[in-house]
Amino acid sequence: MKLLIKALPIAGILALAGCVTLDQAVKDIQTATAPAVVKDTLPQICQAAKDNRVRANDFYVNKGLAISGEVLSINEGFQPRYRVYMKAGKIAVHAGTENQLAVKQLTVGRTASVTGTITDVSYDYQGCSVALKDARF
């Protein structure tokens, strides 16, 4: 019994050490699977979509993008749960997220920064539009 009492603190330390290692492994996996970040500007992305939408989507989809813009609307739906519509100059940005706390911090009419993974780039009679998933504000 005395041996068990002496072993419990050591077992606790080893268990915590294992959690730290597991936590680091999870962070490493997330970093390794993070999308490559687009270095092109929004006007360059939109010009590519105007020239050839298929080629633009083939190149930009599943890449990361970070931008700032004015929040025009905040909606709740099904998939993704929260949708934020923004304008970065003349370019429309549709950002989807599951993070309710981040969305609660936004205010319509204010500027916000968003990062996410591009799911679609389009250019039509209404202009250029970029859609993001896994948006972080």
DRENTI-479986 format. One record per residue (C-alpha): x, y, z. Coordinates in steps of 0.001 Angstrom, whole numbers, plus 500000, padded with zeros to 6 digits. Layout:
N
XYZ ...
This chain:
137
500000500000500000 502862502379500876 504417501644497515 501144502548495786 500940505862497661 504516506710496655 503883505703493021 500742507831492497 502536511223492243 505073509744489829 502279508214487749 500505511599487692 503649513356486453 504158510738483757 500517511036482699 500822514821482435 504045514473480483 502218512187478077 499454514791477667 501976517472476826 503511515208474204 500072514361472820 499098518040472776 502290518911470888 501657516096468410 498166517446467707 499578520964467145 502233519559464814 499591517726462778 497468520884462523 500475522892461378 501426520252458835 497889520174457402 497386523968457361 496753525190453826 499419527112451947 498753530846452210 497968532774449034 500527535484448382 498475537154445638 496361540218446424 492568540149446175 492636542155442910 495063539585441438 492805536724442546 489778538460441036 491567539149437755 492455535461437547 488781534586438124 487699537106435492 490157535647432967 489225532014433636 487162530951436664 487965527257436277 491708527862436247 491438530340439169 489521527870441312 491945525096440449 494811527290441635 493291529058444693 490810526590446243 492089524959449446 494668527690450008 494655530047452972 493752533728452707 493922536569455231 492065539830454555 490304542755456216 486980544234455242 483740545785456404 481208543398457954 477912543793456057 475863540968457557 476046538120460045 473727535145459560 473066531784461135 472449528692459043 473162524987458927 476509524302457203 478527526296458087 476607527374461140 477593531052460933 478048533083457755 479626536500457642 479348538650454529 482095541241454158 483318543714451553 487032544282451013 486846547289448719 484622546137445840 485262542444446515 482661540346448309 483899537886450929 481657535101452221 483224533662455395 481781530578457066 482626529329460551 481377527135463369 482887529452466012 479989531254467687 482217533191470104 484187534754467249 481005535736465417 479547537321468561 482520539706468663 481719541119465199 479583544180464514 477905545090461233 479461548240459790 482834547695461466 486056546467459929 487228542960460784 490111540729459792 489460537174458702 491606534203457756 490267531051456198 490547528486453447 489290529456449987 486421527305448744 485418529336445677 486493532324443601 483995533788441160 483558536753438875 480201537572437342 477958540552436558 477985541486440277 481784541523440427 484279539386442280 483469537093445189 485649534892447395 484241532232449726 486129531020452819 485600528060455125 486957527584458641 487024531366459010 488796532836462039 488084536437462990 
